[in-house]
Amino acid sequence: MKKLVLDELNRINVEEFKQAEKTPIIIVLDDIRSLHNIGAVFRSSDAFLIEKIYLCGITATPPNKEIHKTALGATETVEWEYAKDVVAVVEKLKSENVEVYSVEQVENSIMLNDFSVSKETKYALVFGNEVKGVSQDVVNISKGVIEIPQLGTKHSLNISVSAGIVIWDLFQKLQALK
C-alpha cells in the first residue's frame, strides 16, 4: 500500500468547489473563542461541501492568521457570513424552512445515532461557546437538540471535534438517501 501524494488525491479546485452541489447543511458558530476551533470547523465544512457557515457573536472572522492556520484555505471555499445576533440568524433560517438543531446536552435531546434525516430538508447545526455551550435562548427556539453519545468520564467534547462528528454523521446519512 503506497501513501498518496497531494496530486494523487484528485481534489477539486476552489472554482469547482463553488460550483459543486452542496450538502444541505448550514453551520452556526455562536461565541466561539478559539480561532483554531473556527478554522477546524471551516476545514471540516470544506471536506463535506457544507453550504454555509454563520459566525455569530464574539466568533472571529476571516481573514485571520490563526484561523487560516487550521482552515488551510477553507475560508476561501466555504461561504460564510458574520452576524452579531445568533437568535436573529436562527429565526431567519427558520423563516427559510431550514430545520435548526442545536448540538448540546439537554433534557429530551436526540442522540446523534438516533437522529434521522430527510433528503428534502435543509439543516442548520448550532454549536456554542467552548465553556457555556449553546445558549438557552437558542435551544428554546431550535426544532430540537442533538447530543453526541459519550461513554467516558468527561462530559463534553471540543467544539471542532463535535462539529466534525455531527457533520460527518449527517453527511453520510444524507448520502445514503441519494
Salt bridges, closest charged atoms under 4 A:
GLU8 OE1 - LYS2 NZ 2.69
GLU51 OE2 - LYS122 NZ 2.82
GLU66 OE1 - HIS36 NE2 2.98
GLU66 OE2 - LYS69 NZ 3.27
GLU79 OE2 - LYS52 NZ 3.57
GLU81 OE1 - LYS52 NZ 2.58
GLU96 OE2 - LYS92 NZ 3.22
GLU130 OE1 - ARG33 NE 3.75
ASP169 OD2 - LYS173 NZ 2.71
